[in-house]
Amino acid sequence: EQALEDKAEQLKENERLMEHFEQERQEMEQALEDKEEEIVELRASLMNLVTEATEQKTQMQRHMSDSQRSMVKQMEAALHQAQETINEREDELNGHLDELVMTKVELAEQMGKYEEKKHEALKFKSKLASTAARYTKLEAMYAAAQNLYNT
């Protein structure tokens, strides 16, 4: 009877572990979705910077006079600065992509562990049910044997 209680306690612990892994999986998926959204926003921001700088340069070149040529050089400097910002953002984006890949790998590892624990729990549950059935059968046989012995 103590063995059954121990096995039932192990089953409960396995179920708690499975719930914990499921919660971790969901949290990792949410973090992954958040990073993907952040990456999309960064890409859009980069594209807006490039488009804006290019449009300003094009407008300036159309109506250029000598006094405005210095302004074009300033704009080119601003464009160069925007290009550096883009490069920094791309580096940041690559960092986020690396994090994303690492998170996906961790998620896959956790899911593997979760599935393994789930499989172990199902095997344990089956063994526990089998043991309980045998125990019940033995109790019935013992009771029948006592009745025969007492009569």
Solvent accessible surface area in square Angstrom, and as a share of the most:
residue,aa,sasa,rsa
1,E,133,0.60
2,Q,115,0.51
3,A,61,0.48
4,L,34,0.17
5,E,99,0.44
6,D,69,0.36
7,K,64,0.27
8,A,35,0.27
9,E,94,0.42
10,Q,104,0.46
11,L,23,0.11
12,K,110,0.46
13,E,74,0.33
14,N,27,0.14
15,E,72,0.32
16,R,119,0.43
17,L,56,0.28
18,M,39,0.17
19,E,122,0.55
20,H,90,0.40
21,F,27,0.11
22,E,47,0.21
23,Q,102,0.45
24,E,51,0.23
25,R,45,0.17
26,Q,98,0.44
27,E,99,0.44
28,M,36,0.16
29,E,62,0.28
30,Q,95,0.42
31,A,48,0.37
32,L,18,0.09
33,E,90,0.40
34,D,69,0.36
35,K,56,0.24
36,E,69,0.31
37,E,107,0.48
38,E,62,0.28
39,I,8,0.04
40,V,97,0.56
41,E,117,0.53
42,L,22,0.11
43,R,121,0.44
44,A,52,0.40
45,S,38,0.24
46,L,12,0.06
47,M,125,0.56
48,N,98,0.50
49,L,59,0.29
50,V,52,0.30
51,T,66,0.38
52,E,96,0.43
53,A,14,0.11
54,T,69,0.40
55,E,97,0.44
56,Q,73,0.33
57,K,58,0.24
58,T,51,0.30
59,Q,108,0.48
60,M,39,0.17
61,Q,86,0.38
62,R,171,0.62
63,H,134,0.60
64,M,61,0.27
65,S,53,0.34
66,D,122,0.63
67,S,90,0.58
68,Q,62,0.28
69,R,118,0.43
70,S,65,0.42
71,M,97,0.43
72,V,12,0.07
73,K,142,0.60
74,Q,120,0.53
75,M,43,0.19
76,E,71,0.32
77,A,63,0.49
78,A,53,0.41
79,L,42,0.21
80,H,113,0.51
81,Q,104,0.46
82,A,16,0.13
83,Q,83,0.37
84,E,69,0.31
85,T,35,0.20
86,I,10,0.05
87,N,74,0.38
88,E,114,0.51
89,R,78,0.29
90,E,77,0.34
91,D,97,0.50
92,E,82,0.37
93,L,13,0.06
94,N,81,0.42
95,G,33,0.32
96,H,23,0.10
97,L,55,0.27
98,D,89,0.46
99,E,78,0.35
100,L,18,0.09
101,V,90,0.52
102,M,118,0.53
103,T,28,0.16
104,K,97,0.41
105,V,80,0.46
106,E,81,0.36
107,L,23,0.12
108,A,67,0.52
109,E,101,0.45
110,Q,40,0.18
111,M,55,0.25
112,G,42,0.40
113,K,105,0.45
114,Y,28,0.11
115,E,84,0.38
116,E,105,0.47
117,K,60,0.25
118,K,75,0.32
119,H,109,0.49
120,E,73,0.33
121,A,5,0.04
122,L,103,0.51
123,K,102,0.43
124,F,28,0.12
125,K,110,0.47
126,S,71,0.46
127,K,120,0.51
128,L,25,0.13
129,A,63,0.49
130,S,54,0.35
131,T,33,0.19
132,A,39,0.30
133,A,62,0.48
134,R,146,0.53
135,Y,68,0.26
136,T,84,0.49
137,K,132,0.56
138,L,110,0.55
139,E,89,0.40
140,A,61,0.47
141,M,110,0.49
142,Y,140,0.53
143,A,50,0.39
144,A,53,0.41
145,A,55,0.43
146,Q,82,0.36
147,N,96,0.49
148,L,141,0.70
149,Y,192,0.73
150,N,114,0.58
151,T,141,0.82
